[in-house]
Amino acid sequence: MINNTIINATNALINLTNASAEPAPSKLAFLANPGLLVFAFSALLVAVLILFVIKHVTPVSHFLYANARIQARTNFMVSDALSLELAEAKSLKEFRSLLRDTEHGEELEKSEEGLRPFHVALEKGFISSILELVELSPAKSKPLLKAYLMFLEAKILKIIYRARLMNAEIDESLVYPIGKITENLLRHLLDTETIADIGVVMAPTAYARIFEKKYESLEEFETAIDEFVFNNFVGVIEKTKMYDGKYIIDILNKKIDISNILALLKFRIRGTEKEQQRDLLVDNKSDLCLRFDELIKAETLKDFVEVFKGLPYHEPLTKAFERYEKDSSLSHLENELYRFFKEFVVSNDLGHTLGPYPLISYLIKKELEQRNLFIISRGIDAGFPPERIKGMLV
């Protein structure tokens, strides 16, 4: 009996030892199951694709239709080849005829003959194309376009402010309803008699605080409203976390920088007091702003150009200065800056075909197109030779 008990206990101990010695199932045992492995890999791939769509496709999907419309419109823009052909036109009538098959054709058909009606028609056509884009664009892009419209609203407010400051009549062909400036608001603005009246009319709008301040000059007012519109645009980009926002802000910064450079050149021509100049420049917080004091203190135009070393504007300004030394025409500096700007915008197009970038790129190119058409038409009207006109185009 005792022997049997000892034998049973011994066998039990052996069995326990053998059980402990058996290896635990491997955590990688599922690798031996091909079906399970395929399922796990497929699930991982789906998860990666979903994350990719959320991060890269969703932010730009809202802009696909608007961008398709822009691409279609681009085919009707004035090409570089057509611009050179326009510069060869012998008269404004021939000039208008050559624009018949472009976006400007419809508006030009309705306008009268002459330079002023032609420019008004171009402006109206440009505004109409922007407003149509606003209507066609998805809700996601509307804040961006409305923020851009404020640059055009500012132009209207400058015209009205200038007229009231100088007690002059307003040329109503130059003002029109756009964005926040509705037909009703524009009518009230045209009924004003003083700058104080403008402030009352604009009190309920986003521009209220601009008109609360008294300005020493027209230039000071224009700087204030430009800075306000710029900051609003940047604020919209940052608040909405707009896709490609930093690239869009970069475009706008260069636009403002060029405006500041041209303002500094204008101050040199007019002999504006150096102490006043900085207050008449838009502080867009770009690298150029850090050199305002040096630019203002520059004694000669050559010194002025050298201050831009290390900035992207140095090369175009250096090229322009070489031409300036031959004929003393400051227009070379403006032309080269705008050529640089156009090349910068176009060079980024291929890398940013999705999202809101094509919208802003198109609008900038339309602005530059309009500038070219103004230059050509004025040149033809003034009897300039074609080669001189071509030299001013961008």
C-alpha positions as CSV (number, residue, x, y, z in Angstrom):
1,M,0.0,0.0,0.0
2,I,2.8,2.3,1.0
3,N,4.8,1.3,-2.0
4,N,1.8,2.0,-4.3
5,T,1.4,5.5,-2.8
6,I,5.1,6.2,-3.3
7,I,4.9,5.0,-6.9
8,N,1.9,7.2,-7.6
9,A,3.5,10.2,-6.0
10,T,6.6,9.7,-8.1
11,N,4.7,9.4,-11.3
12,A,2.7,12.6,-10.5
13,L,6.0,14.5,-9.9
14,I,7.4,13.2,-13.2
15,N,4.3,14.3,-15.1
16,L,4.4,17.8,-13.4
17,T,8.1,18.2,-14.3
18,N,7.4,17.2,-18.0
19,A,4.5,19.7,-18.2
20,S,6.7,22.5,-16.9
21,A,9.4,21.6,-19.4
22,E,7.0,21.9,-22.4
23,P,7.6,25.3,-24.2
24,A,4.9,27.9,-24.1
25,P,3.1,28.7,-27.4
26,S,5.0,31.3,-29.3
27,K,3.6,34.8,-29.7
28,L,4.6,34.6,-33.4
29,A,2.7,31.4,-33.9
30,F,0.2,33.3,-36.1
31,L,3.0,33.7,-38.7
32,A,2.4,30.0,-39.5
33,N,-1.2,30.9,-40.5
34,P,-1.1,32.5,-44.0
35,G,-4.8,33.5,-43.8
36,L,-4.4,35.3,-40.6
37,L,-1.2,37.0,-41.9
38,V,-3.0,38.3,-45.0
39,F,-5.9,39.6,-43.0
40,A,-3.6,41.5,-40.6
41,F,-1.6,43.0,-43.5
42,S,-4.8,44.1,-45.3
43,A,-6.2,45.7,-42.2
44,L,-2.9,47.7,-41.7
45,L,-2.9,48.8,-45.4
46,V,-6.5,50.0,-45.1
47,A,-5.7,52.0,-41.9
48,V,-2.7,53.6,-43.7
49,L,-4.8,54.5,-46.7
50,I,-7.5,56.1,-44.5
51,L,-4.9,58.1,-42.6
52,F,-3.4,59.3,-46.0
53,V,-6.8,60.3,-47.3
54,I,-7.6,62.2,-44.1
55,K,-4.3,64.0,-44.1
56,H,-3.7,64.7,-47.8
57,V,-7.0,64.3,-49.8
58,T,-9.7,65.6,-47.5
59,P,-8.2,69.1,-47.1
60,V,-8.1,69.6,-50.9
61,S,-11.2,67.8,-52.1
62,H,-13.3,70.9,-51.5
63,F,-11.3,72.8,-54.1
64,L,-11.4,70.2,-56.9
65,Y,-14.4,71.8,-58.8
66,A,-13.2,75.4,-58.4
67,N,-9.7,74.4,-59.6
68,A,-11.2,72.7,-62.6
69,R,-13.0,75.9,-63.5
70,I,-9.8,77.9,-63.0
71,Q,-8.0,75.6,-65.4
72,A,-10.7,76.1,-68.0
73,R,-10.5,79.9,-67.5
74,T,-6.7,79.9,-67.9
75,N,-7.1,78.9,-71.5
76,F,-8.8,82.2,-72.2
77,M,-6.2,84.4,-70.5
78,V,-3.9,86.7,-72.5
79,S,-0.8,84.7,-73.3
80,D,2.7,86.1,-73.6
81,A,2.6,85.7,-77.3
82,L,-0.7,87.6,-77.5
83,S,0.7,90.4,-75.3
84,L,3.5,91.0,-77.7
85,E,1.0,91.0,-80.6
86,L,-1.1,93.5,-78.8
87,A,1.9,95.8,-78.3
88,E,2.2,95.9,-82.1
89,A,-1.4,97.2,-82.5
90,K,-1.6,100.5,-84.5
91,S,-4.6,101.8,-82.6
92,L,-6.9,101.1,-79.6
93,K,-9.5,99.8,-82.0
94,E,-7.1,97.1,-83.3
95,F,-6.0,96.4,-79.7
96,R,-9.6,95.8,-78.6
97,S,-10.3,93.6,-81.6
98,L,-7.3,91.3,-80.7
99,L,-8.9,90.8,-77.3
100,R,-12.2,89.7,-78.7
101,D,-11.6,85.9,-78.0
102,T,-10.3,86.4,-74.5
103,E,-12.1,86.7,-71.1
104,H,-12.3,90.5,-71.7
105,G,-14.2,90.2,-75.0
106,E,-17.7,90.3,-73.6
107,E,-17.1,93.4,-71.4
108,L,-15.3,95.2,-74.1
109,E,-18.2,94.7,-76.5
110,K,-20.4,96.7,-74.1
111,S,-18.0,99.5,-73.5
112,E,-17.5,102.8,-75.4
113,E,-14.5,103.7,-77.4
114,G,-11.6,105.5,-75.7
115,L,-8.9,104.7,-73.1
116,R,-11.0,105.4,-69.9
117,P,-14.0,103.3,-70.9
118,F,-11.5,100.5,-71.9
119,H,-9.9,100.5,-68.5
120,V,-13.2,100.6,-66.8
121,A,-14.3,97.6,-68.9
122,L,-11.1,95.7,-67.9
123,E,-11.7,96.4,-64.2
124,K,-15.3,95.3,-64.4
125,G,-14.3,92.1,-66.2
126,F,-11.7,91.3,-63.6
127,I,-14.2,91.9,-60.8
128,S,-16.9,89.8,-62.5
129,S,-14.5,86.9,-62.8
130,I,-13.6,87.0,-59.1
131,L,-17.2,87.3,-58.0
132,E,-18.1,84.3,-60.2
133,L,-15.3,82.3,-58.6
134,V,-16.7,83.2,-55.1
135,E,-20.1,81.9,-56.2
136,L,-18.8,78.7,-57.7
137,S,-16.3,77.9,-54.9
138,P,-17.2,75.6,-52.0
139,A,-17.8,76.9,-48.5
140,K,-14.3,75.8,-47.4
141,S,-12.7,78.3,-49.8
142,K,-15.1,81.2,-49.5
143,P,-13.3,82.8,-46.4
144,L,-10.1,82.9,-48.5
145,L,-11.7,84.5,-51.5
146,K,-13.7,87.0,-49.3
147,A,-10.4,87.9,-47.5
148,Y,-8.8,88.5,-51.0
149,L,-11.8,90.7,-52.0
150,M,-11.0,93.1,-49.2
151,F,-7.9,94.2,-51.2
152,L,-10.4,95.3,-53.9
153,E,-12.8,96.8,-51.3
154,A,-9.8,98.8,-50.0
155,K,-9.3,100.3,-53.5
156,I,-12.8,101.6,-53.5
157,L,-12.5,103.1,-50.1
158,K,-9.2,104.8,-51.0
159,I,-10.9,106.5,-54.0
160,I,-13.8,107.8,-51.9
161,Y,-11.5,108.9,-49.1
162,R,-9.2,110.7,-51.5
163,A,-12.1,112.5,-53.1
164,R,-13.5,113.7,-49.7
165,L,-10.0,114.7,-48.5
166,M,-9.5,116.9,-51.5
167,N,-13.1,118.0,-51.8
168,A,-13.3,116.5,-55.3
169,E,-16.0,114.8,-57.2
170,I,-16.0,111.0,-57.3
171,D,-15.7,109.4,-60.7
172,E,-18.5,106.8,-60.2
173,S,-17.2,104.7,-63.1
174,L,-14.3,103.8,-60.8
175,V,-16.3,102.5,-57.9
176,Y,-18.6,99.5,-57.8
177,P,-20.3,97.1,-55.3
178,I,-18.0,94.3,-54.2
179,G,-17.7,92.1,-51.2
180,K,-18.7,94.0,-48.0
181,I,-19.3,97.1,-50.0
182,T,-22.9,96.4,-51.1
183,E,-24.9,98.5,-53.4
184,N,-26.7,100.1,-50.4
185,L,-23.4,100.8,-48.6
186,L,-21.9,102.3,-51.8
187,R,-24.8,104.6,-52.3
188,H,-24.4,105.9,-48.7
189,L,-20.7,106.4,-49.3
190,L,-21.3,108.4,-52.4
191,D,-23.7,110.5,-50.5
192,T,-21.1,111.5,-47.9
193,E,-19.6,115.0,-47.9
194,T,-16.7,114.6,-45.4
195,I,-14.3,112.0,-44.1
196,A,-16.3,112.1,-40.8
197,D,-19.4,111.1,-42.8
198,I,-17.4,108.1,-44.2
199,G,-16.6,107.0,-40.7
200,V,-20.3,107.1,-39.8
201,V,-21.3,105.0,-42.8
202,M,-18.5,102.5,-42.2
203,A,-19.1,102.2,-38.4
204,P,-21.2,98.9,-38.7
205,T,-18.6,97.2,-40.9
206,A,-15.3,95.4,-40.3
207,Y,-13.5,98.7,-41.3
208,A,-14.9,100.7,-38.4
209,R,-11.7,101.0,-36.4
210,I,-9.8,102.2,-39.5
211,F,-12.1,105.2,-39.8
212,E,-12.0,106.0,-36.0
213,K,-8.5,107.4,-36.4
214,K,-7.6,110.8,-37.9
215,Y,-4.7,110.6,-40.4
216,E,-2.2,113.3,-41.3
217,S,-2.1,112.4,-45.0
218,L,-3.8,110.3,-47.6
219,E,-0.7,108.0,-47.7
220,E,-1.1,107.3,-43.9
221,F,-4.7,106.3,-44.4
222,E,-3.8,104.0,-47.4
223,T,-1.0,102.3,-45.3
224,A,-3.4,101.7,-42.4
225,I,-6.1,100.1,-44.6
226,D,-3.6,98.0,-46.5
227,E,-2.1,96.7,-43.3
228,F,-5.5,96.0,-41.9
229,V,-6.5,94.0,-45.0
230,F,-3.2,92.1,-45.0
231,N,-3.5,91.1,-41.4
232,N,-7.1,90.0,-41.9
233,F,-6.0,87.8,-44.8
234,V,-3.3,86.2,-42.8
235,G,-5.7,85.7,-39.9
236,V,-8.2,83.9,-42.1
237,I,-5.4,81.5,-43.3
238,E,-4.2,80.8,-39.8
239,K,-7.7,80.5,-38.2
240,T,-9.0,78.0,-40.9
241,K,-5.6,76.2,-41.0
242,M,-5.8,76.5,-44.8
243,Y,-4.1,73.8,-46.8
244,D,-0.8,75.2,-48.3
245,G,-1.4,78.3,-46.1
246,K,2.3,79.1,-45.7
247,Y,2.8,79.2,-49.5
248,I,-0.2,81.5,-50.0
249,I,1.0,83.9,-47.2
250,D,4.4,83.8,-48.9
251,I,2.9,85.0,-52.2
252,L,1.0,87.8,-50.3
253,N,4.2,88.8,-48.4
254,K,6.0,89.2,-51.7
255,K,3.2,91.3,-53.1
256,I,3.3,93.6,-50.0
257,D,7.1,93.7,-50.1
258,I,7.1,94.9,-53.7
259,S,4.5,97.5,-52.8
260,N,6.8,98.7,-50.0
261,I,9.8,98.8,-52.3
262,L,8.0,100.9,-54.8
263,A,6.7,103.2,-52.1
264,L,10.3,103.8,-50.9
265,L,11.3,104.6,-54.4
266,K,8.4,107.1,-54.7
267,F,9.5,108.7,-51.4
268,R,13.0,109.2,-52.9
269,I,11.5,110.9,-55.9
270,R,9.2,113.1,-53.9
271,G,11.8,113.9,-51.3
272,T,9.6,112.7,-48.4
273,E,11.1,113.3,-45.0
274,K,13.0,110.3,-43.8
275,E,11.4,110.5,-40.4
276,Q,8.0,110.1,-42.0
277,Q,8.7,107.2,-44.4
278,R,8.6,104.3,-42.0
279,D,5.1,105.1,-40.9
280,L,4.0,105.0,-44.5
281,L,5.1,101.4,-45.1
282,V,3.1,98.3,-44.5
283,D,4.6,96.2,-41.6
284,N,3.9,92.7,-42.9
285,K,6.6,91.2,-40.6
286,S,8.7,90.0,-43.5
287,D,12.5,90.0,-43.7
288,L,12.3,93.2,-45.7
289,C,10.7,95.0,-42.8
290,L,13.9,94.5,-40.8
291,R,15.8,96.6,-43.4
292,F,13.4,99.6,-43.6
293,D,15.7,101.9,-41.7
294,E,18.7,101.0,-43.8
295,L,16.7,101.5,-47.0
296,I,15.4,104.8,-45.8
297,K,19.0,106.0,-44.9
298,A,20.6,104.9,-48.2
299,E,22.1,107.9,-49.8
300,T,22.2,106.8,-53.5
301,L,20.1,104.5,-55.5
302,K,23.0,102.1,-55.8
303,D,23.3,102.0,-52.0
304,F,19.6,101.4,-51.9
305,V,19.9,98.3,-54.1
306,E,22.8,96.9,-52.2
307,V,20.7,96.9,-49.0
308,F,18.7,94.0,-50.5
309,K,21.7,91.6,-50.5
310,G,20.5,88.3,-49.2
311,L,16.9,88.9,-50.1
312,P,15.2,87.6,-53.3
313,Y,14.7,91.1,-54.6
314,H,18.4,91.9,-54.9
315,E,18.9,90.1,-58.2
316,P,16.0,91.7,-60.1
317,L,16.9,95.1,-58.7
318,T,20.5,94.8,-59.6
319,K,19.5,93.9,-63.2
320,A,17.2,96.9,-63.3
321,F,19.8,99.2,-61.9
322,E,22.2,98.4,-64.8
323,R,19.4,99.5,-67.2
324,Y,18.7,102.5,-65.1
325,E,22.3,103.7,-65.4
326,K,21.8,103.8,-69.2
327,D,18.7,105.9,-69.4
328,S,17.8,107.0,-65.8
329,S,14.4,105.5,-66.0
330,L,13.2,104.2,-62.6
331,S,10.5,102.1,-64.4
332,H,13.1,99.4,-64.9
333,L,13.0,98.7,-61.1
334,E,9.2,98.3,-61.1
335,N,9.2,96.1,-64.2
336,E,11.9,93.8,-62.9
337,L,10.2,93.4,-59.5
338,Y,6.9,92.4,-61.1
339,R,8.7,90.0,-63.5
340,F,10.3,88.4,-60.5
341,F,6.9,88.2,-58.8
342,K,5.2,86.6,-61.7
343,E,8.0,84.0,-62.1
344,F,7.9,83.2,-58.4
345,V,4.1,82.5,-58.5
346,V,4.3,80.5,-61.8
347,S,7.3,78.4,-60.6
348,N,5.2,77.1,-57.6
349,D,2.2,76.2,-59.7
350,L,3.3,72.6,-60.6
351,G,4.1,71.8,-56.9
352,H,0.7,73.0,-55.7
353,T,-1.9,71.9,-58.1
354,L,-4.4,71.0,-55.3
355,G,-6.0,73.0,-52.6
356,P,-6.5,76.8,-52.6
357,Y,-3.1,77.6,-54.2
358,P,-4.4,77.6,-57.8
359,L,-7.1,80.1,-56.8
360,I,-4.7,82.6,-55.5
361,S,-2.2,82.0,-58.3
362,Y,-4.9,82.6,-60.9
363,L,-6.0,85.9,-59.2
364,I,-2.4,87.1,-59.0
365,K,-1.8,86.3,-62.7
366,K,-5.1,88.1,-63.6
367,E,-3.8,91.2,-61.7
368,L,-0.5,91.1,-63.7
369,E,-2.4,90.5,-66.9
370,Q,-4.5,93.6,-66.2
371,R,-1.4,95.6,-65.5
372,N,0.0,94.6,-68.9
373,L,-3.1,95.5,-70.7
374,F,-3.2,98.9,-69.0
375,I,0.4,99.5,-70.0
376,I,-0.1,98.5,-73.6
377,S,-3.3,100.5,-74.1
378,R,-1.7,103.6,-72.5
379,G,1.4,103.1,-74.7
380,I,-0.6,102.8,-77.9
381,D,-2.7,105.9,-76.9
382,A,0.5,107.9,-76.2
383,G,2.1,106.8,-79.5
384,F,4.9,104.8,-78.0
385,P,6.9,102.5,-80.3
386,P,6.1,98.7,-79.9
387,E,9.5,97.9,-78.6
388,R,9.2,100.4,-75.8
389,I,5.9,99.0,-74.7
390,K,7.2,95.4,-74.8
391,G,10.0,96.5,-72.5
392,M,7.5,97.4,-69.8
393,L,5.5,94.1,-69.9
394,V,5.9,91.3,-67.3
